Amino acid sequence: MLIKYLMSTNPVTINKNKNIAEALKSMEKNKVSSLLVVDNNKKLVGIVTEKDIAGKLLSSKYENLPPSHIYVSTAMTKDPITVSPNITVGKAADIMLENRISNLPVVENGELVGIITKTDLLDVCKCKPYRELKVKDAMSTEIITIGPTDSLLHARRIMVDTRIGRLPVMDDDILVGIITARDVAKAIIAYRKIVPDKYKSSRIRNLLVQDIMVQNVRTVSANLSISEVTEKLISYGFGGFPVMNDELEGLITKTDILDVITEIEGV
């Protein structure tokens, strides 16, 4: 299948001169995790993600600046990888995996015509081969976790260094929460609005994972089919689920499912 049948033809864009608070609001409003960045001539110049914003908000260079003073152009990835609408689903998945990215702007004859995301690619998982495969066949079992009393800065550093968007929160081998790049970015923006300037840096450094993590985590069984877990990911708008039996067995993410797509659809 070609990606032109799955891609969004009306991608959400933002001008490079907007600020990152506006970018995050647009992501939340449109239920997306990234925005294509354009210049004043509507030309594609970059892409900005929730992880980019979270990283910028907690970097030492920008920690004392309000989000309204940090431009999208400083947080975005410049000159993103683009693809033709006529490449296959398997090829698009392979490019995302190889470059550890979640979105590909689609360009034809020099014009931006759409965007293809990991979520869009999941649509192929309704077919029979994906109904026969189980979560346990695709999940990651080497899981990076964090504790509830670890600092938010430590969580952000793990996300940046490993380029992952979520961390299960474990307390004495019990899953007590989950924290994502979106949680980090939203919390920092909200916190900066209510804390006086002279206290912002020290207060943010004292924030703990348990202060912003999501509790009562939704989990899935290792025996769920890939088709079923894909439906849940799309329905809830999640990037992944912890896989639980009596204990945490693994993590199933959109990235794990892309690996399955490349195997079944080919490259």
GIRA-V251171 format. One line per field, one symbol per residue. ss: DSSP state (2 for helix, 1 for strand, 0 for the rest). phi: phi as a letter, one per 20 degrees, with the letter a starting at -180 (. if undefined). burial: # if it has 16 or more other ideal C-beta (glycine too) atoms within 10 Angstrom, else .. Layout:
ss->???
phi->???
burial->???
This chain:
ss->012220010000111000122222222222000111110000011111122222222000000000222012222011000110000122222222222000111111001111111222222222022222012220010000110000122222222222000111111001111111222222222222220022222222200122220100001100001222222222220001111100011111122222222222200
phi->.effedfeecffdbffefeffffffffffelcdbcfdcefemefcrbcdgfffffffdfffdfeefgfddfgfedfeflffdcefdeegfffffffffdlcdbcfdcclmdfdrbddgfgfffffefggffeedgffcfededecbefeffffffffffffelddbcfddclmdfdrbccgfgffffffffffdeggfdggffffefdgffcfeelffccefefffffffgfgffemeeacfdcdebfercdcgffffgffffeend
burial->..##.##...######.#######.##....#######.....###############...##.#.#..####.##...#..#.#.#.#########...######.....#.#########.##....#..###..###..#.####.####.##.###...#######....###############.##.......#...#..####.##...#.##.#.#######..#....#######...###########.###.##.#
